[in-house]
Amino acid sequence: MSQLNTTNPNHYIYTTGVLEFHILGGLSTFGLDRLRVTIKVHRVDDEFHAMRHNIDLYNANGVEKFVRKLAEFLEIGTSIIRRALQELISKLEHFRLEVLEQVENEEVEEYLLSKKERRSAMDFLKSKNLLEKTNKYIGKSGVIGEENNRLLMYLIFTSRKMDNPLHCISFGSSGSGKTHLQSSVAELIPSEDRLSLTSLSSNSFYYFKKDELKHKLVLIEDLDGAGDVLYPLRELQTKKRITKSVVQKGIGGQGKTKNLTVEGPVSVGGCTTKESIYEDNSNRSFLLYINESEEQDERIMKYQRRMSAGKVDVVEELMAEELLQNVQRLLKPVRVINPLAEHLILPKSVFKPRRTNAHYLQFIEAITFYHQHQRESKFDQQTGEEYIETTLEDIRYANELLKPILLRKSDNLNGATRNYFERLKIYLKKKQDTVFTNREIRKAFRIAESTHRRYQLLLLQEGFIIRRTDIESDSFVYEIVDVDEFGDLEKSINQALTLCVDKLIEAS
């Protein structure tokens, strides 16, 4: 018997003694109750004179009509065509089952570290000042500036291997580098552990294999264009699994309900310019605000100039990236217990303290998890489960890294308005003044009128500025109520965290 040629996945060929069949566009593996194909048939000795048809080869009536038309068109007996079609159907059935079996058994190949790579990664994980060294190597890999954000993001992405992973959303104006930061840090995570989404429907999320997303890093480059997937992602974040019921045809054509389940947990990272729209997702995530200062702009532009001049050591960047990826591969799932957790109290100024407190404790566990090769392994006497314990040093690291996060969580202003307000304070301090006009600031900051109006309205509503009616001007005049309010808030958070650590030291 002739063989089915499937070398080209979009063009299968089956040749008999008289006929040649072409299956155009390949073969769908979804739904074994039908065999719909686009088929082209011609005589072996006459390729030009061919019939093309779209047909379900499991439809007996349709196939019989096709046989008669083909026999008339090619001037060949129906018995020859009918036998050739039956052979083709049999070949296609066997091939489709083989493909489905391969897909079911397909597993992501685990990257095998060489002895040298394993030794280098293990030496790195056992080195002193691991977090400082990690941050240094993140910089060596090509991530410019953003020292606090990049280390936070790296640790959040590392938590994907834990039972309760962390998530983050990066905020910044268009062109501020939020997507570049996320993608650059994500490159330090092994490719087999991350999934980057540019466009995906909500339904397609349920058609991943059951464990395909388990302990994976899911990256969304632009939350504004991924509205459909936000709900299933939130469910994966909270419940660690999503389930959808679909109806499929059963025996006799009757409908049969099937549950599609995708298991988590996952760690999710996303970027957006719109802070207020994704409140449900923000509540489940760490909010990272991109550094949009002039100093950061200069650092990035200097790096771009050096890259253009060929003075950036690309090999060194790749080596740093590979080392951090191998470090991730050596981290194994292990339970973390924080014996000091009962003594950890958040500053009272933090909004939504319940969820923030959970994030705070989880982040401390993530730091402990990253230090797993520097911690003594212990075993539960009842279950025999292995675990490691959090140290005071882990809490110190967490407090230092989370200060900006907790500060934002305690602020009445959103990130964009706070950035504008702090910039306004610096501008007025240079002028040695506390009053300003709308026209003056729009001109100095080169800011759109609608954007400036939005900032001003929020500042007025929250009482951060007041309108001065006693000063005559052709434009509205405003004054800052308290120049030091943000600094005072920062001091109160620092004092609360320091006091917490001091109490732990006394208790120990």
Stockholm file with secondary structure:
# STOCKHOLM 1.0

chainA/1-508         MSQLNTTNPNHYIYTTGVLEFHILGGLSTFGLDRLRVTIKVHRVDDEFHAMRHNIDLYNANGVEKFVRKLAEFLEIGTSIIRRALQELISKLEHFRLEVLEQVENEEVEEYLLSKKERRSAMDFLKSKNLLEKTNKYIGKSGVIGEENNRLLMYLIFTSRKMDNPLHCISFGSSGSGKTHLQSSVAELIPSEDRLSLTSLSSNSFYYFKKDELKHKLVLIEDLDGAGDVLYPLRELQTKKRITKSVVQKGIGGQGKTKNLTVEGPVSVGGCTTKESIYEDNSNRSFLLYINESEEQDERIMKYQRRMSAGKVDVVEELMAEELLQNVQRLLKPVRVINPLAEHLILPKSVFKPRRTNAHYLQFIEAITFYHQHQRESKFDQQTGEEYIETTLEDIRYANELLKPILLRKSDNLNGATRNYFERLKIYLKKKQDTVFTNREIRKAFRIAESTHRRYQLLLLQEGFIIRRTDIESDSFVYEIVDVDEFGDLEKSINQALTLCVDKLIEAS
#=GR chainA/1-508 SS CCCEEEEETTEEEEECSSEEEEEETCCCCSCTTCCEEEEEEEETTEEEEEEEEEEETTCHHHHHHHHHHHHHHHTCCHHHHHHHHHHHHHHHHHHHHHHHHHHHHCCCCCCCCCHHHHHHHHHHHTSSSHHHHHHHHHHHTTCCSCHHHHHHHHHHHHGGGSSSCCCEEEECCTTSSHHHHHHHHHTTSCGGGEEEESSCCTTGGGGSCTTTTTTEEEEESCGGGCHHHHHHHHHHHHHSEEEEEEEEECGGGCEEEEEEEEECCEEEEEEESCTTTTHHHHTTSEEEECCCCHHHHHHHHHHHHHHHTTCSCHHHHHHHHHHHHHHHHHCCCCEEECTTGGGCCCCTTCSSHHHHHHHHHHHHHHHHHHTGGGSCCEECTTTCCEEEECCHHHHHHHHHHHHHHHHHHTCSSCHHHHHHHHHHHHHHHHHTCSEEEHHHHHHHHTCCHHHHHHHHHHHHHTTSEEECSSSCCSSCEEEESCTTHHHHHHHHHHHHHHHHHHHHHHHC
#=GC SS_cons         CCCEEEEETTEEEEECSSEEEEEETCCCCSCTTCCEEEEEEEETTEEEEEEEEEEETTCHHHHHHHHHHHHHHHTCCHHHHHHHHHHHHHHHHHHHHHHHHHHHHCCCCCCCCCHHHHHHHHHHHTSSSHHHHHHHHHHHTTCCSCHHHHHHHHHHHHGGGSSSCCCEEEECCTTSSHHHHHHHHHTTSCGGGEEEESSCCTTGGGGSCTTTTTTEEEEESCGGGCHHHHHHHHHHHHHSEEEEEEEEECGGGCEEEEEEEEECCEEEEEEESCTTTTHHHHTTSEEEECCCCHHHHHHHHHHHHHHHTTCSCHHHHHHHHHHHHHHHHHCCCCEEECTTGGGCCCCTTCSSHHHHHHHHHHHHHHHHHHTGGGSCCEECTTTCCEEEECCHHHHHHHHHHHHHHHHHHTCSSCHHHHHHHHHHHHHHHHHTCSEEEHHHHHHHHTCCHHHHHHHHHHHHHTTSEEECSSSCCSSCEEEESCTTHHHHHHHHHHHHHHHHHHHHHHHC
//
